[in-house]
Amino acid sequence: MSKLTQSATWKTLEEHYGVISKLHMRDMFADDPQRFEKFSLKLNDILFDYSKNIIDSNTMEQLYQLANDCEISRWIKRMFDGEPINQTENRSVLHTALRNKSGEAVMVDGEDVMPAVLAEQDRVKQLAEAIRTRSWRGYYNQPITDVVNIGIGGSNLGPLMVTEALRPYSLHDLNIHYVSNIDENHINDTLEKLNPGTTFFIIASKSFTTQDTMVNAETARQWHINAAGDDRNIDKHFCAVSSNVKAAVEFGIDEKNVFQMWDWVGGRYSLWSAISLPIVIAIGQENFDELLHGAYEADQHFRNAPLNENIPVTMAMLGIWYNNFFGAQATAVLPYDQQLHKFPAYMQQADMESNGKSVDRQGQVVDYSTGPVLFGEIGISGQHAFFQLLHQGTKLVPADILAPVSNIKCIARHHRALMSNVFAQAEALMKGRTEEEAYAELVAAGMAEDEIKALLPNKIFTGNRPTSTFVFNSLSPATLGSLIALYEHKIFVQGIIWNINSFDQWGVELGKKLASGILQELDDNEPTLSHDSSTNGLINYYKELRLKNKGESA
């Protein structure tokens, strides 16, 4: 048995769960008029209401004690101090340095990294401004109208999510496109709408060898050459974000347009780095600085707030409560703002790639549940899709709800209808509907007794379904930066509690390695026999259909 599950605090929480799991939030609210005030926190204009959770003061006291037992404060300091807490790769974890607005040094291996960070930010700004102001010209001396970011994972999801979320702050005559899928339909569908003379490509790959990215990059390069007649002007239409400067230069990119990536920034935490280039092109440096500042304020809150007033710590411990004591295996993220439609997908990678681990920091298989399955959708769409399961399904799914008080182009009747759903869904999930309430409603509708009897079980909602709600004034760059950082730190805290490394992703590598070998086997039409019967069968069926369709030669 692990040290975690055998600790006194864990045992106390297990006993406490046996008591509180029998209680209903409806009664908790009725018994305590101050419940909202007790269980809500603020960071600037972001209100975090966690009162609609199956908790009481004792629950939170014990959860914070567990965080203290696991030395969360010490681990926070270690991360910000640049210690190599990613021990499997012997790396610091310093995405926070990329948004450090304090003016203080950030040390890695005895060196202050801030001068290099600031210098790289300035280089990104210069290129972005050249494109935004139309001073950057293509091979026909035309200004750039379209920017295509080619990347995968963190090199795609972060910039994509942010540019979508902050679209109202963007130049609307400059189009940003994202290509990530190696499926040729993705890049073909993108390129067919574009003019090669006014298109600029960002190749985002740390190694400049990532298969998905480089196959798409080579297709983009050839598309450009076909239009331009030769490869002499590639440097006017391509840049790279990579650590492999040599490979990027060999591709045809001018060395001065190769932007740095550091080992101490993981891919899923990299949107604050030069990976942000499409973001800066879209929204400008001033708005990007606001994004960084919002994240910095969340960092300072995380570093300095006591555990019981700390939003990321509270978010994390609530997740621990449901995952490890209630047995909840999933979490929903539900933004009620159309511009946040990519936020759940972004958080899927951030959370599941970070904490989808079964081995602890000592290399031992854990005996407790770690990262949950995270999913989500725009709240209104979700209501007409999977909310049925949230309300009346057999699975407990805690949910986060995010909603702005206003939008830049706010239409009052739209927004009031939107917010009425935010408040109603959280209330309905908490309260449910009793048999007595359902019966009275059906009687009031004039339904006959036999009809009521048949329908009544279907109209009952158990309620007691937990939600935490973020309400903020508007989705400004600063607010978005704060929200992202709060979730980043939540993930970190949960990793510390579970004693796992949240900053590596070895599980991603095996499939990549096998794909490289299989790719060579697909170069011919000979039967493949080197795998298990299923993999052989699938490969050989693919080859049969390929020959039949004559869509691809060996």
QUILIN-V441611 format. One record per residue. N is the residue number from 1. PHI is phi in whole degrees, -180 to 180 (999 if undefined). D_CENTER is the distance of its C-alpha to the mean C-alpha in Angstrom with 2 decimals. Layout:
N,PHI,D_CENTER
N,PHI,D_CENTER
This chain:
1,999,32.16
2,-76,29.51
3,-59,30.19
4,-62,27.27
5,-74,28.62
6,-97,32.14
7,-70,31.61
8,-63,33.62
9,-66,30.70
10,-61,28.97
11,-62,32.33
12,-62,32.73
13,-65,29.39
14,-61,30.52
15,-65,33.75
16,-64,32.12
17,-57,29.87
18,-59,33.13
19,-88,34.37
20,-74,31.47
21,-66,30.16
22,-91,33.47
23,-93,32.98
24,-120,31.58
25,-60,29.50
26,-56,32.00
27,-73,34.69
28,-62,32.68
29,-67,32.28
30,-65,35.95
31,-82,37.06
32,-136,35.16
33,-64,35.21
34,-97,33.27
35,-60,30.29
36,-60,27.90
37,-62,29.14
38,-68,28.83
39,-119,25.25
40,-148,23.44
41,-136,22.26
42,-133,21.73
43,-131,20.20
44,53,22.05
45,-95,21.76
46,-88,18.70
47,-98,20.24
48,-111,18.57
49,-99,20.85
50,-115,20.66
51,-71,24.28
52,-89,23.59
53,-125,22.86
54,-81,25.52
55,-143,26.49
56,-135,29.42
57,-61,30.27
58,-65,31.28
59,-55,27.97
60,-66,26.08
61,-59,28.85
62,-71,28.53
63,-66,24.74
64,-66,25.05
65,-64,27.95
66,-62,25.88
67,-60,23.40
68,-67,26.55
69,-58,28.04
70,-85,25.10
71,59,25.69
72,-57,22.33
73,-60,24.03
74,-65,25.41
75,-67,22.14
76,-59,20.55
77,-62,23.60
78,-60,23.44
79,-64,19.96
80,-67,20.97
81,-81,24.33
82,83,23.00
83,-67,24.28
84,-76,23.16
85,-76,21.13
86,-83,19.46
87,-76,22.84
88,-72,22.58
89,-116,22.14
90,51,24.05
91,-127,21.58
92,-70,20.67
93,-126,17.12
94,-134,17.37
95,-59,14.44
96,-64,16.04
97,-64,19.14
98,-70,17.66
99,-122,17.63
100,-73,20.75
101,-105,23.07
102,-81,25.68
103,82,27.91
104,-86,28.10
105,-69,28.04
106,-126,25.24
107,-99,26.99
108,-131,26.08
109,53,29.12
110,80,31.42
111,-119,30.21
112,-75,28.66
113,-87,25.67
114,-63,25.45
115,-58,28.16
116,-68,26.36
117,-61,23.03
118,-66,24.94
119,-64,26.98
120,-69,24.06
121,-60,22.55
122,-67,26.05
123,-64,26.26
124,-61,23.03
125,-59,24.50
126,-61,27.82
127,-66,26.64
128,-60,24.39
129,-67,27.36
130,-62,29.72
131,-73,27.80
132,-65,27.29
133,-89,30.98
134,71,32.15
135,-80,34.01
136,-78,32.21
137,-121,34.30
138,-86,34.10
139,-71,37.00
140,-100,38.86
141,61,38.48
142,-104,36.14
143,-70,33.14
144,-77,29.61
145,-112,28.37
146,-137,25.35
147,-118,22.67
148,-115,20.96
149,-92,17.99
150,-110,18.32
151,-167,15.62
152,-142,13.38
153,64,10.09
154,-63,8.85
155,-78,12.00
156,-124,11.04
157,-64,7.51
158,-63,7.25
159,-59,10.83
160,-61,10.79
161,-61,8.41
162,-69,10.49
163,-65,13.73
164,-69,13.42
165,-65,12.70
166,-107,15.58
167,-54,17.89
168,-61,20.72
169,-96,20.89
170,-92,21.26
171,-72,24.52
172,-86,25.20
173,-103,27.66
174,-125,25.26
175,-100,22.95
176,-110,19.66
177,-120,18.88
178,-128,16.31
179,-122,17.62
180,-129,15.73
181,-75,17.65
182,-71,20.85
183,-54,22.57
184,-60,25.12
185,-61,24.61
186,-67,21.41
187,-76,23.19
188,-63,26.52
189,-63,25.33
190,-75,23.83
191,-68,26.90
192,-64,29.51
193,-95,28.77
194,-110,29.01
195,-101,31.94
196,-56,32.01
197,-71,33.93
198,-124,31.29
199,-112,28.06
200,-121,26.18
201,-111,23.80
202,-111,21.17
203,-98,20.90
204,-107,17.86
205,-154,18.54
206,-57,19.12
207,-89,22.02
208,58,23.09
209,-132,23.81
210,-56,20.62
211,-56,22.32
212,-56,19.97
213,-69,19.75
214,-73,23.41
215,-63,24.86
216,-65,23.27
217,-63,24.40
218,-66,27.92
219,-65,28.09
220,-63,27.18
221,-62,29.76
222,-66,32.42
223,-59,31.78
224,-64,32.40
225,-62,35.51
226,-59,36.91
227,-81,36.86
228,-82,37.98
229,94,40.60
230,-162,39.62
231,-103,36.94
232,-69,38.49
233,-111,36.01
234,-59,32.72
235,-63,32.09
236,-83,32.22
237,-127,29.45
238,-136,27.09
239,-136,25.23
240,-138,22.97
241,-116,20.27
242,-164,21.40
243,-89,23.25
244,-96,25.84
245,-61,28.00
246,-57,30.91
247,-67,29.20
248,-65,27.79
249,-66,31.34
250,-62,32.87
251,-67,30.65
252,119,32.40
253,-87,30.05
254,-62,31.86
255,-56,31.03
256,-69,30.59
257,-111,27.66
258,-107,25.77
259,-101,23.12
260,-77,22.37
261,-122,19.47
262,-107,20.07
263,-61,19.93
264,-87,18.66
265,-124,15.27
266,-73,12.95
267,-55,11.33
268,-76,7.64
269,-115,9.02
270,-98,11.30
271,-63,10.63
272,-81,13.29
273,-93,15.75
274,-63,17.89
275,-57,14.96
276,-74,14.92
277,-49,18.26
278,-64,17.45
279,-65,15.88
280,-65,19.13
281,-61,21.23
282,-71,19.83
283,-108,19.97
284,88,22.35
285,-65,22.50
286,-61,23.45
287,-69,20.41
288,-65,18.17
289,-61,20.16
290,-66,19.41
291,-59,15.64
292,-61,16.47
293,-65,18.93
294,-61,16.68
295,-66,14.39
296,-60,17.75
297,-63,19.06
298,-66,16.26
299,-60,17.07
300,-65,20.70
301,-59,20.25
302,-63,18.51
303,-70,21.31
304,-112,24.17
305,-72,23.82
306,-56,25.65
307,-53,23.70
308,-79,24.90
309,-121,23.79
310,-100,20.46
311,-64,17.48
312,-61,14.84
313,-64,17.68
314,-64,18.58
315,-56,15.17
316,-63,15.17
317,-71,18.78
318,-63,18.51
319,-62,16.03
320,-60,18.67
321,-56,21.35
322,-78,20.19
323,-66,19.00
324,-98,22.07
325,-116,24.75
326,-88,24.22
327,75,22.93
328,-72,19.93
329,-104,17.89
330,-141,15.07
331,-136,12.96
332,-107,12.25
333,-116,10.01
334,-128,12.51
335,-78,12.51
336,-103,16.14
337,-149,15.80
338,-56,15.98
339,-70,14.42
340,-96,11.04
341,-67,11.35
342,-97,8.36
343,-62,6.05
344,-60,6.17
345,-63,5.75
346,-62,2.67
347,-71,2.17
348,-58,5.10
349,-65,5.22
350,-55,4.37
351,-83,6.72
352,-75,9.01
353,-73,9.68
354,-79,10.36
355,-114,12.46
356,-82,13.74
357,-128,17.00
358,-121,20.59
359,-123,22.45
360,-84,22.79
361,-66,23.45
362,-96,27.09
363,83,26.53
364,-99,27.46
365,-67,26.05
366,-76,24.64
367,-114,26.47
368,-146,23.79
369,-72,20.57
370,-110,17.34
371,-54,13.69
372,-79,13.59
373,-72,12.60
374,-108,9.67
375,-146,10.25
376,175,10.79
377,-165,12.46
378,-52,14.23
379,-54,16.47
380,-60,19.74
381,-65,19.01
382,-60,17.90
383,-57,21.19
384,-101,23.06
385,-133,21.23
386,-106,19.95
387,-63,20.97
388,-54,24.30
389,-66,22.91
390,-61,21.32
391,-81,24.74
392,-127,27.27
393,-75,25.75
394,-88,26.69
395,-108,23.26
396,-84,21.86
397,-126,18.25
398,-60,17.10
399,-136,15.04
400,-102,13.33
401,-116,14.76
402,-125,14.00
403,-151,16.94
404,-90,18.77
405,-72,22.53
406,-148,23.24
407,-125,22.20
408,-59,23.85
409,-108,25.69
410,-71,26.13
411,-107,28.62
412,-52,29.81
413,-68,30.62
414,-65,27.27
415,-71,25.32
416,-65,27.62
417,-63,27.24
418,-60,23.44
419,-68,23.64
420,-61,26.36
421,-71,23.99
422,-55,21.37
423,-69,24.19
424,-68,25.99
425,-66,23.25
426,-62,22.43
427,-66,26.21
428,-64,26.92
429,-63,24.45
430,-75,26.08
431,-79,29.71
432,70,30.11
433,-141,33.58
434,-76,36.56
435,-61,39.32
436,-63,41.70
437,-66,39.46
438,-64,38.88
439,-62,42.62
440,-62,43.61
441,-66,41.32
442,-70,42.89
443,-62,46.36
444,-62,45.74
445,-81,44.75
446,83,48.22
447,-80,47.26
448,-69,50.02
449,-61,49.95
450,-67,49.64
451,-68,46.72
452,-60,45.05
453,-59,45.58
454,-72,43.92
455,-90,40.89
456,-52,40.38
457,-58,38.22
458,-79,35.64
459,-97,35.44
460,-91,34.59
461,-116,31.09
462,-67,30.75
463,65,28.20
464,61,26.95
465,-100,23.41
466,-77,21.08
467,-139,18.76
468,-122,17.38
469,-121,17.40
470,-101,16.15
471,-120,18.75
472,-141,18.98
473,-63,21.55
474,-157,19.65
475,-85,16.42
476,-80,17.85
477,-56,16.28
478,-65,17.03
479,-64,15.54
480,-61,12.19
481,-58,12.36
482,-64,13.36
483,-62,10.73
484,-60,7.85
485,-64,10.39
486,-59,11.39
487,-68,8.28
488,-55,8.46
489,-71,12.07
490,-58,11.89
491,-61,10.41
492,-60,13.20
493,-61,15.81
494,-62,15.30
495,-61,15.71
496,-67,18.88
497,-58,20.23
498,-81,19.89
499,59,21.35
500,-121,18.92
501,-91,17.47
502,-82,13.70
503,-121,13.95
504,-116,15.61
505,-156,14.91
506,-63,18.44
507,-65,17.72
508,-80,16.43
509,-77,19.77
510,-60,22.37
511,-60,21.53
512,-62,21.54
513,-64,24.89
514,-65,26.45
515,-61,25.44
516,-61,27.28
517,-69,30.40
518,-66,30.29
519,-56,29.94
520,-66,33.37
521,-69,34.82
522,-84,33.92
523,-76,36.20
524,-128,39.25
525,-107,40.49
526,-76,41.94
527,-58,40.98
528,-96,38.30
529,-129,39.42
530,-89,37.38
531,-118,34.72
532,-64,34.88
533,-63,36.62
534,-67,33.53
535,-64,31.83
536,-58,35.26
537,-61,35.88
538,-66,32.70
539,-63,33.26
540,-70,36.90
541,-65,36.31
542,-59,34.00
543,-64,36.85
544,-60,39.41
545,-68,37.61
546,-60,36.95
547,-64,40.69
548,-62,41.62
549,-79,39.50
550,53,40.55
551,-87,37.19
552,-154,36.75
553,-93,39.48
554,-65,39.35
